[in-house]
Amino acid sequence: MRNYKDELEIIANDILEQNAYSKESIKPYYSNRDFMNTIIIFQTALMDKMYDNQDYDNMIFEDREKMAIKCGEDLRKLIFTYTNLDTHNFKEFL
């Protein structure tokens, strides 16, 4: 699987620079689709790091699965709590 290391570095640095040097509002005005794209990237990275943690703990498959499901549920709840967007309602993100 491709990891997008270079592209993520460019995006992150550009956002940091924009925030540091902006003389105007730093609100980026993301559309719901833009926001969903950032969630997809974050969730992929989160699951990758969770997998590393599960390996370190020698976790069995059933526990890994439960943890991944709980992580997804918690992320969905966090997003809904602070944005009122439900990531399971795909029509909000088209």
C-alpha positions in Angstrom: 0.0 0.0 0.0 1.3 3.5 -0.9 1.9 5.7 2.2 1.7 9.2 0.7 4.6 10.3 2.8 5.7 13.1 0.5 2.2 14.4 -0.2 1.3 14.4 3.5 4.5 16.4 4.3 3.7 19.0 1.7 0.1 19.4 2.9 1.1 19.6 6.6 3.9 22.1 6.0 1.7 24.2 3.8 -1.1 24.3 6.5 1.4 25.1 9.2 3.0 27.9 7.2 -0.4 29.3 6.2 -1.5 29.4 9.9 1.8 30.9 11.1 2.0 33.7 8.5 -1.6 34.5 7.8 -2.7 38.1 8.5 -6.3 37.2 7.9 -8.5 34.5 9.3 -6.9 31.1 9.3 -10.3 29.4 8.8 -9.7 27.1 5.8 -13.4 26.8 4.8 -13.4 23.1 4.2 -16.4 21.6 2.5 -18.0 18.6 4.1 -16.2 16.5 1.4 -12.9 18.1 2.2 -13.5 17.3 5.9 -14.3 13.7 5.1 -11.1 13.4 3.1 -9.1 14.6 6.2 -11.0 12.1 8.3 -10.1 9.2 5.9 -6.4 10.2 6.1 -6.5 10.6 9.9 -8.4 7.3 10.4 -6.0 5.4 8.2 -3.0 6.8 10.2 -4.8 6.1 13.5 -5.5 2.5 12.6 -1.9 2.0 11.5 -0.6 3.2 14.8 -3.2 1.2 16.7 -2.0 -1.9 14.8 1.6 -1.2 16.0 0.3 -0.9 19.6 -1.7 -4.1 19.2 1.4 -5.9 17.9 3.5 -4.6 20.8 0.9 -6.0 23.2 0.7 -9.3 21.3 -3.1 -8.8 21.1 -5.2 -11.7 19.8 -7.3 -11.1 16.6 -10.6 -10.9 18.5 -9.4 -8.2 20.8 -7.8 -6.3 17.9 -11.1 -6.4 16.1 -13.0 -5.2 19.2 -10.5 -2.4 19.7 -10.7 -1.3 16.0 -14.5 -1.2 16.1 -14.5 0.8 19.4 -12.0 3.2 17.9 -14.2 3.8 14.9 -17.3 4.3 17.1 -15.4 6.7 19.3 -14.1 8.7 16.3 -17.6 8.9 14.9 -19.0 10.1 18.2 -16.2 12.7 18.5 -16.8 14.0 15.1 -20.6 14.2 15.6 -20.2 15.9 19.0 -18.1 18.7 17.7 -19.4 19.1 14.1 -22.9 17.7 14.1 -21.9 15.6 11.1 -22.5 11.9 11.0 -19.8 10.0 9.2 -22.2 7.2 8.4 -24.5 9.6 6.5 -22.6 9.6 3.2 -25.0 12.1 1.6 -23.6 14.8 3.9 -20.2 14.4 2.3 -20.9 14.3 -1.4 
